[in-house]
Amino acid sequence: MVVNVRSLGLHGISGYEVNVECFLSGGLPAFDVVGLPDAAVREARERVRASVKNCGAKFPVSRITVNLAPASLRKEGTVYDLPIALGILSASEELPALPKNAAFIGELSLSGQLRPVSGVLPMAMHAVRCGIRQLFVPAANAAEATLAEGITVYGVKTLAQLMAHLKGSARLAPAPVWKPAGENCGAAPDFADVMGQENVKRALEIAAAGGHNVLLMGSPGSGKSMLARRLPSILPDMTKEESFQTTEIYSVAGMTDARNPLITRRPFRSPHHTASPVSLSGGGTVPRPGEISLAHNGILFLDELPEFDKSALETLRQPLEDGCLTITRVSGSLTLPSRFMLVCAMNPCRCGWYGHPSGRCTCSEHQVESYMRRISGPLLDRIDMHIEVPSVEYEAMRRRTAPESSAEVRARVNAAREIQKKRFSGTAVTCNAYMTPPMIGRFCALNEAGERLMKGAFDRLGLTGRSHDRILRMARTIADLEGCEQIGAGHLAEAIQYRSNSVLK
């Protein structure tokens, strides 16, 4: 007799249904797992054997064949331990027939306890789409699984506990639907900590309001990293859809918190400059999310930008343009979401003091140019705002009045985003930075004075078509912050200023 047990697997960040087929036959005792299993799945044989024996059940002495269908997709991880064990116990009549509308996932320890697994949320959401009504998961994953609406989740601690439930001798209570009790992490650094740099703060407010990419350049100690790390504190609130998108990615990466599984604060990823192209884009034998996808709906901060490997930086070009990242490997092709704000920081030269009033720079003009050439023109063209961060003056450090707090700035950012939300209602666009060319023509129309200003800047600065559109998007954001329906010459002039950094020409 063949016993079928419904389970779930992962392909990238999407779940899919896996049918675990168990067959017991005569012959010499053996235990085979087929259906393109990886090493972790094949090792389930020993975990299942030990856990079944240690929970007091009888492990069958026969030839056991387990097939993981569909066999054309590679199976990986320890998520199939529990359904394999249940299939064997049901086939050997240690358990009654399993419910057809239930699915099982989980890793078994040798003692029969269930350990948490990664990717529970996308698997639970796919279970709902497949018509599965009961989902049995490790107790540590139960809160995350309840985020998928329309399914009853049971948190299981041990295999023996689940066997008692299936036999009807001791029923499990459904896991309560998780509800946020408050913020899922500590308070973010506040803009009130930064003395001076009012022009840079203004630029970052515009970037947060419109979702624009930013490059901060200045001498050491001017506050570039400090400002960038406070940018998340003024970003707009995440929508429910954005929270679920981000949580799915972090769930697959095994980075969710069991007590607070839903991510409600925008991610801030800051990889070291030694990061490889694969660590940024994602990959592996079975491609998994990298830093680019982990920053989805949040910020990817690259400090010391010229120190990054050039091939690693070039992986940013497609996701910055398309909002997604396609990874192609021998095992197949995978598209991951990657809609993020790119925030970069760099020194103007190798020693860091080029252009500083103190004249401390020891670099020659050739060395400065060589340092700047580490960043390709196409990548720079995709960064909306090029901001010079001057050294902080002594008087700013001694100022007694507290600078504006992040809460005050964030209120203005949220107001601007509400305007954009209404403007783009019914489309996939969420903020000004992602406007399509037809939208730019519709929402970024210039008056006669604006057209003259734009033409002069286009000719004088040698702008490209891409930078022309990015300036118009920025001008739209500046107008939104001021509550203006039309883009004025002042809004456009400020936007042009953020693209006219002389050092980056």
Stockholm file with secondary structure:
# STOCKHOLM 1.0

chainA/1-505         MVVNVRSLGLHGISGYEVNVECFLSGGLPAFDVVGLPDAAVREARERVRASVKNCGAKFPVSRITVNLAPASLRKEGTVYDLPIALGILSASEELPALPKNAAFIGELSLSGQLRPVSGVLPMAMHAVRCGIRQLFVPAANAAEATLAEGITVYGVKTLAQLMAHLKGSARLAPAPVWKPAGENCGAAPDFADVMGQENVKRALEIAAAGGHNVLLMGSPGSGKSMLARRLPSILPDMTKEESFQTTEIYSVAGMTDARNPLITRRPFRSPHHTASPVSLSGGGTVPRPGEISLAHNGILFLDELPEFDKSALETLRQPLEDGCLTITRVSGSLTLPSRFMLVCAMNPCRCGWYGHPSGRCTCSEHQVESYMRRISGPLLDRIDMHIEVPSVEYEAMRRRTAPESSAEVRARVNAAREIQKKRFSGTAVTCNAYMTPPMIGRFCALNEAGERLMKGAFDRLGLTGRSHDRILRMARTIADLEGCEQIGAGHLAEAIQYRSNSVLK
#=GR chainA/1-505 SS CEEEEEEEEEETTEEEEEEEEEEEESSSCEEEEESSBCHHHHTHHHHHHHHHHHTTCCCCCSEEEEEEESTTSCBCSSTTHHHHHHHHHHHTTSSCCCCTTEEECCEECTTSBEECCSCHHHHHHHHHHTTCCEEEEEGGGHHHHTTSTTCEEEEESBHHHHHHHHHTSSCCCCCCCCCCCSCSSCCCCCGGGCCSCHHHHHHHHHHHHHTCCEEEECCTTSSHHHHHHHGGGGSCCCCHHHHHHHHHHHHHTTCCCSSSCSCCSCCEECCCTTCCHHHHHEETTTTEECHHHHTTTSEEEEESGGGSCHHHHHTTHHHHHHSEEEEEETTEEEEEECCCEEEEEECSSSSSCTTCTTCCCCCCHHHHHHHHTTSCHHHHHTCSEEEECCCCCHHHHTCCSCCCCHHHHHHHHHHHHHHHHHHTTTSSCCSGGGCCHHHHHHHCCCCHHHHHHHHHHHHHHTCCHHHHHHHHHHHHHHHHHTTCSSCCHHHHHHHHHTTCCGGGC
#=GC SS_cons         CEEEEEEEEEETTEEEEEEEEEEEESSSCEEEEESSBCHHHHTHHHHHHHHHHHTTCCCCCSEEEEEEESTTSCBCSSTTHHHHHHHHHHHTTSSCCCCTTEEECCEECTTSBEECCSCHHHHHHHHHHTTCCEEEEEGGGHHHHTTSTTCEEEEESBHHHHHHHHHTSSCCCCCCCCCCCSCSSCCCCCGGGCCSCHHHHHHHHHHHHHTCCEEEECCTTSSHHHHHHHGGGGSCCCCHHHHHHHHHHHHHTTCCCSSSCSCCSCCEECCCTTCCHHHHHEETTTTEECHHHHTTTSEEEEESGGGSCHHHHHTTHHHHHHSEEEEEETTEEEEEECCCEEEEEECSSSSSCTTCTTCCCCCCHHHHHHHHTTSCHHHHHTCSEEEECCCCCHHHHTCCSCCCCHHHHHHHHHHHHHHHHHHTTTSSCCSGGGCCHHHHHHHCCCCHHHHHHHHHHHHHHTCCHHHHHHHHHHHHHHHHHTTCSSCCHHHHHHHHHTTCCGGGC
//
